[in-house]
Amino acid sequence: MKQVKILGTGCAKCNQLADAVKAVIASEGIDADVQKVEDIQEIVSYGVMSTPGLVVDGVVVCSGKVPSSDELRVMLAAAPKSSGCCGGHGGSCCS
């Protein structure tokens, strides 16, 4: 089971990311535990300085933007191989 964390203090973009992640998980049938992290100190502990942030299996895969559904599918389906923007997948997630 994938461990997915949405990092954000409850702003509109953070809520939008949470909804988008849940929609992709449901549509793709991904077995995942999704948690929202709103504690600012815990968010900063991941190195995320711009919310929303997305953590998959302990790796920050994106921060500062709500990725597209296609980008989310890639992030949630693949096992993260490295930390950093978009889990090393590149793309426009954090640009």
DRENLUM-25093 format. One record per residue: residue in one letter; chain; x, y, z of N, C-alpha, C, O in turn. Coordinates in steps of 0.2 Angstrom, whole numbers, plus 2048, in hexadecimal, padded with zeros to 3 digits. Atoms other than C-alpha are relative to their C-alpha. Example, Ala and Ser with C-alpha at 12.3 -4.5 7.8 and 13.67 -1.06 7.14 Angstrom:
! DRENLUM-25093
> rest, kette, n_u, n_v, n_w, ca_u, ca_v, ca_w, c_u, c_v, c_w, o_u, o_v, o_w
> A, A, 804, 7FA, 800, 83E, 7EA, 827, 804, 806, 800, 809, 805, 803
> S, A, 7FC, 7FA, 7FF, 844, 7FB, 824, 7FC, 805, 803, 7FF, 80B, 804
***
This chain:
! DRENLUM-25093
> rest, kette, n_u, n_v, n_w, ca_u, ca_v, ca_w, c_u, c_v, c_w, o_u, o_v, o_w
> M, A, 804, 7FA, 800, 800, 800, 800, 804, 806, 800, 809, 807, 804
> K, A, 7FC, 7FA, 801, 807, 811, 7FB, 7FD, 805, 806, 7F8, 805, 808
> Q, A, 801, 7FB, 7FB, 808, 81E, 809, 800, 807, 7FC, 806, 809, 7FA
> V, A, 801, 7FA, 803, 802, 82F, 802, 7FF, 806, 805, 7FA, 805, 809
> K, A, 802, 7FA, 7FC, 803, 840, 80B, 7FF, 806, 7FC, 803, 807, 7F8
> I, A, 801, 7FA, 803, 7FC, 850, 806, 802, 805, 805, 7FF, 805, 80A
> L, A, 7FD, 7FB, 7FB, 806, 85E, 80E, 7FD, 807, 7FE, 7FD, 809, 7F9
> G, A, 803, 7FA, 801, 7FD, 86E, 810, 7FB, 802, 806, 7F9, 7FE, 80A
> T, A, 804, 7FD, 7FA, 7F4, 87A, 81D, 7F9, 800, 7FF, 7F5, 803, 803
> G, A, 807, 800, 801, 7E3, 878, 815, 7FE, 805, 7FB, 7F8, 807, 7FB
> C, A, 801, 7FB, 805, 7E4, 885, 807, 7FC, 7FD, 7FB, 7FC, 7F7, 7FA
> A, A, 804, 803, 806, 7DA, 883, 7F7, 804, 7FC, 7FC, 801, 7F6, 7FA
> K, A, 7FC, 804, 804, 7E8, 87C, 7EE, 802, 7F9, 803, 802, 7F4, 800
> C, A, 7FF, 806, 7FC, 7EC, 86F, 7FC, 7FA, 7FC, 7FF, 7FA, 7F6, 7FE
> N, A, 806, 804, 801, 7DA, 86A, 7FB, 7FF, 7FD, 7F9, 7FC, 7F8, 7F8
> Q, A, 800, 802, 807, 7DA, 869, 7E8, 805, 7FA, 7FF, 803, 7F5, 7FC
> L, A, 7FC, 805, 801, 7E9, 85E, 7E9, 7FE, 7F9, 803, 7FE, 7F4, 800
> A, A, 803, 806, 7FC, 7E1, 852, 7F6, 7FB, 7FD, 7FC, 7FA, 7F7, 7FB
> D, A, 805, 802, 804, 7D2, 851, 7EB, 802, 7FC, 7FA, 800, 7F7, 7F8
> A, A, 7FD, 803, 806, 7DC, 84D, 7DB, 803, 7FA, 802, 803, 7F5, 7FE
> V, A, 7FC, 806, 7FE, 7E7, 840, 7E4, 7FB, 7FB, 801, 7FB, 7F5, 7FF
> K, A, 805, 805, 7FE, 7D7, 837, 7EB, 7FD, 7FE, 7F9, 7FB, 7F8, 7F9
> A, A, 803, 801, 807, 7CF, 838, 7D9, 804, 7FB, 7FC, 802, 7F6, 7F9
> V, A, 7FC, 804, 804, 7DE, 830, 7D1, 801, 7F9, 803, 801, 7F4, 800
> I, A, 800, 806, 7FD, 7E0, 823, 7DE, 7FA, 7FB, 7FF, 7FB, 7F5, 7FE
> A, A, 806, 804, 801, 7CE, 81E, 7DC, 7FF, 7FD, 7F9, 7FE, 7F8, 7F8
> S, A, 801, 802, 807, 7CE, 81E, 7C9, 805, 7FB, 7FE, 804, 7F7, 7FA
> E, A, 7FB, 805, 802, 7DE, 814, 7C8, 801, 7FA, 804, 804, 7F5, 803
> G, A, 800, 806, 7FC, 7DA, 808, 7D6, 807, 7FF, 804, 809, 7F9, 805
> I, A, 7FA, 800, 7FC, 7EA, 80C, 7E0, 7FF, 7FF, 807, 7FA, 802, 80A
> D, A, 800, 801, 7F9, 7EC, 805, 7F1, 804, 805, 804, 80A, 804, 804
> A, A, 7FC, 7FA, 7FD, 7F1, 814, 7FB, 7FC, 802, 807, 7F6, 802, 807
> D, A, 802, 7FD, 7FA, 7EF, 81B, 80C, 802, 808, 800, 807, 80A, 7FF
> V, A, 7FF, 7F9, 801, 7EC, 82E, 80A, 7FF, 804, 807, 7FA, 803, 80A
> Q, A, 800, 7FC, 7FA, 7F0, 83A, 819, 801, 808, 7FE, 805, 809, 7F9
> K, A, 7FF, 7F9, 801, 7EF, 84D, 819, 804, 802, 806, 803, 801, 80C
> V, A, 7FC, 7FE, 7FB, 7FD, 855, 823, 7FF, 808, 800, 801, 80B, 7FB
> E, A, 801, 7F9, 7FF, 7F9, 867, 829, 804, 803, 805, 805, 80A, 805
> D, A, 7FB, 7FE, 7FB, 806, 869, 836, 806, 803, 7FD, 80A, 800, 7F9
> I, A, 7FB, 7FD, 803, 812, 876, 830, 807, 7FE, 801, 80B, 7FD, 7FC
> Q, A, 7FA, 803, 7FE, 821, 86F, 839, 801, 7F9, 7FC, 807, 7F8, 7FA
> E, A, 7FF, 806, 804, 81E, 85E, 831, 801, 801, 7F9, 805, 7FD, 7F6
> I, A, 7FF, 7FF, 807, 81C, 865, 820, 807, 803, 7FF, 80A, 800, 7FA
> V, A, 7F9, 7FD, 801, 82D, 86F, 822, 805, 7FA, 801, 80A, 7FA, 7FE
> S, A, 7FB, 806, 7FF, 835, 85E, 828, 801, 7FC, 7FA, 806, 7F9, 7F9
> Y, A, 7FF, 803, 807, 832, 858, 816, 804, 804, 7FB, 805, 802, 7F6
> G, A, 7FD, 7FB, 805, 83B, 867, 80F, 7FC, 804, 7FC, 7FE, 807, 7F7
> V, A, 805, 7FC, 805, 82B, 86E, 807, 7FF, 807, 803, 7FD, 808, 809
> M, A, 801, 7F9, 7FE, 82B, 881, 808, 7FB, 803, 7FC, 7F9, 808, 7FE
> S, A, 806, 7FE, 803, 81D, 883, 7FC, 7FB, 7FB, 7FF, 7FC, 7F5, 7FC
> T, A, 805, 805, 800, 80D, 87A, 7FE, 7FB, 801, 7FA, 7FB, 807, 7F7
> P, A, 801, 806, 7FD, 804, 870, 7F8, 806, 7FB, 7FF, 80A, 7FC, 7FA
> G, A, 7FB, 805, 802, 810, 861, 7F9, 7FD, 7F9, 800, 7F8, 7F8, 803
> L, A, 802, 807, 800, 80E, 84F, 7F5, 806, 7FB, 801, 80B, 7FC, 7FE
> V, A, 7FB, 805, 7FE, 818, 841, 7FD, 7FD, 7F9, 7FF, 7F7, 7F7, 801
> V, A, 802, 807, 802, 817, 82F, 7F6, 805, 7FC, 803, 80B, 7FC, 801
> D, A, 7FB, 805, 7FD, 81F, 821, 801, 806, 804, 803, 80C, 801, 802
> G, A, 7FB, 7FC, 7FC, 829, 82E, 80B, 804, 805, 7FB, 809, 808, 7FE
> V, A, 7FC, 7FC, 805, 830, 837, 7FB, 7FB, 806, 7FE, 7F6, 805, 7FB
> V, A, 804, 7FA, 802, 82A, 849, 7F7, 801, 800, 7F8, 806, 800, 7F5
> V, A, 800, 801, 807, 825, 847, 7E5, 7FE, 807, 7FC, 7FF, 808, 7F6
> C, A, 802, 7FA, 803, 81E, 859, 7E2, 7FE, 805, 806, 7FC, 803, 80B
> S, A, 802, 7FA, 7FB, 81C, 86A, 7EB, 7FF, 806, 7FC, 802, 807, 7F7
> G, A, 801, 7F9, 802, 815, 87B, 7E8, 7FB, 800, 7FA, 7FA, 806, 7F8
> K, A, 805, 800, 806, 808, 876, 7DA, 7FC, 7FA, 800, 7FE, 7F5, 803
> V, A, 804, 805, 800, 7FA, 86B, 7D7, 801, 7FD, 7F9, 800, 800, 7F4
> P, A, 7FE, 804, 806, 800, 85E, 7CA, 7F9, 7FE, 7FC, 7F4, 7FE, 7FF
> S, A, 806, 802, 804, 7F4, 859, 7BB, 7FF, 7F8, 802, 803, 7F5, 806
> S, A, 802, 807, 7FE, 7EB, 848, 7BD, 805, 7FB, 7FD, 806, 7F6, 800
> D, A, 7FB, 805, 804, 7F7, 840, 7B0, 807, 800, 804, 80A, 7FB, 805
> E, A, 7FA, 800, 7FC, 806, 846, 7BB, 7FF, 7FC, 806, 803, 7F8, 809
> L, A, 801, 804, 7F9, 7FE, 83F, 7CB, 800, 7F9, 7FE, 802, 7F5, 803
> R, A, 800, 808, 802, 7FB, 82E, 7C2, 807, 7FE, 800, 808, 7F8, 803
> V, A, 7F9, 802, 800, 80D, 82D, 7BF, 804, 800, 807, 807, 7FB, 809
> M, A, 7FD, 7FF, 7FA, 812, 833, 7D0, 7FE, 7FA, 805, 801, 7F7, 809
> L, A, 803, 805, 7FB, 806, 827, 7D9, 801, 7F9, 7FE, 801, 7F4, 802
> A, A, 7FF, 806, 802, 809, 818, 7CE, 807, 7FD, 800, 808, 7F7, 801
> A, A, 7F9, 803, 800, 81C, 817, 7CD, 802, 801, 807, 800, 805, 80B
> A, A, 7FD, 7FF, 7FA, 826, 814, 7DC, 805, 806, 800, 80A, 806, 7FB
> P, A, 7FB, 7FA, 801, 830, 824, 7E0, 807, 7FD, 801, 809, 7F9, 805
> K, A, 7F9, 802, 800, 842, 822, 7DC, 805, 805, 803, 80B, 803, 805
> S, A, 7FC, 7FB, 7FD, 849, 832, 7E2, 7FC, 806, 803, 7F6, 806, 801
> S, A, 804, 7FB, 7FD, 844, 841, 7EC, 801, 806, 7FB, 805, 806, 7F6
> G, A, 7FF, 7FA, 805, 842, 852, 7E4, 7F9, 801, 7FD, 7F4, 7FD, 7FD
> C, A, 806, 7FE, 804, 835, 85A, 7D9, 7FE, 7FA, 7FC, 801, 7F8, 7F8
> C, A, 803, 806, 804, 829, 84D, 7D1, 804, 7FA, 801, 803, 7F6, 7FC
> G, A, 7FD, 806, 7FF, 833, 83F, 7D8, 805, 7FE, 7FB, 806, 7F8, 7FA
> G, A, 7FB, 802, 805, 840, 840, 7CB, 7FD, 7FF, 7F9, 800, 7FD, 7F4
> H, A, 803, 801, 806, 833, 83F, 7BD, 800, 806, 7FB, 7FF, 805, 7F6
> G, A, 7FF, 7FA, 804, 836, 851, 7B7, 7F9, 802, 7FF, 7F4, 802, 803
> G, A, 806, 7FE, 802, 828, 859, 7AE, 7FF, 807, 804, 803, 80A, 806
> S, A, 801, 7FA, 7FE, 81F, 869, 7B3, 7FD, 801, 807, 7FB, 806, 809
> C, A, 803, 801, 7F9, 819, 864, 7C5, 802, 806, 804, 7FE, 809, 807
> C, A, 7FE, 7FB, 7FB, 824, 871, 7CE, 803, 806, 7FC, 806, 80A, 7FF
> S, A, 7FD, 7FB, 804, 829, 87D, 7C0, 7FB, 806, 800, 7FD, 80B, 7FD
***
